[in-house]
Amino acid sequence: MSETINSDSKAKVLIIDDDIELSSMLAEYLESEDFMVDKAHDGLAGVTQAQSKSYDAIVLDVMMPKMDGFSVLRELRPTNTTPVIMLTAKGEDIDRIVGLEMGADDYLPKPCNPRELVARIKAVLRRTQLAPPIQDEIITGELKVTPKARKAFFADEELPLTSSEYNLLEALARQVGQVVDKETLSEQALGKKLTAYDRSIDMHMSKLRQKLGDDEQQLIQTVRGKGYQLTSE
């Protein structure tokens, strides 16, 4: 029996991939799992589609004509925080690393298993839509996190965070002053178990620190061999 993501409406997914056969197969499988799916077959069309409609998740291929996946992500990220799952060439670790650094939320190597893609999308939706807020606001120093709106502010300026960056910051803010291990962060913020040599947390944390302007203040501290902590000052 299929898992229902949202009882009120179907989740909307945009697939941006120039492989027409693969994207059609993925779309058919996603629709059988109760998703609504749109497709775009080049990067430029994908940007236009993503900017013209609201989606719950975007599945984005790296290698495409007219505009590659990295360029699409670079174009979307300043104003669009929709979770992005990138499809990377099998074994191309550099694609995965660059994608995460640029704000992708997850990745899958191609060719991907449709069932695994559905699982990844559902995990993203659980993190971004279904987790009930415990507090209206979490305030520590100049940092304010608002779980209901899924926004964060520093010195009264809204931070342009991706979904994964926000999840990490909220997880740290809920336990301010305490060390949160990488295993917990990976499960709570990224919706997956931490595996050996997985540097996803470190990549997202690096981008989060940059957006906080954290070079001097050290708001987010690395506790070697343990994890990360958000300072209370």
Stockholm file with secondary structure:
# STOCKHOLM 1.0

chainA/1-233         MSETINSDSKAKVLIIDDDIELSSMLAEYLESEDFMVDKAHDGLAGVTQAQSKSYDAIVLDVMMPKMDGFSVLRELRPTNTTPVIMLTAKGEDIDRIVGLEMGADDYLPKPCNPRELVARIKAVLRRTQLAPPIQDEIITGELKVTPKARKAFFADEELPLTSSEYNLLEALARQVGQVVDKETLSEQALGKKLTAYDRSIDMHMSKLRQKLGDDEQQLIQTVRGKGYQLTSE
#=GR chainA/1-233 SS CCCCSCSSSCCEEEEECSCHHHHHHHHHHHHHTTCEEEEESSHHHHHHHHHHSCCSEEEEESSCSSSCHHHHHHHHTTTCCCCEEEEEETTCHHHHHHHHHHTCCEEEEESCCHHHHHHHHHHHHIIIIISCCSCSCEEETTEEEETTTTEEEETTEECCCCHHHHHHHHHHHTTTTSCEEHHHHIIIIISSCCCTTCCHHHHHHHHHHHHHTTTTTCCEEEETTTEEEECCC
#=GC SS_cons         CCCCSCSSSCCEEEEECSCHHHHHHHHHHHHHTTCEEEEESSHHHHHHHHHHSCCSEEEEESSCSSSCHHHHHHHHTTTCCCCEEEEEETTCHHHHHHHHHHTCCEEEEESCCHHHHHHHHHHHHIIIIISCCSCSCEEETTEEEETTTTEEEETTEECCCCHHHHHHHHHHHTTTTSCEEHHHHIIIIISSCCCTTCCHHHHHHHHHHHHHTTTTTCCEEEETTTEEEECCC
//
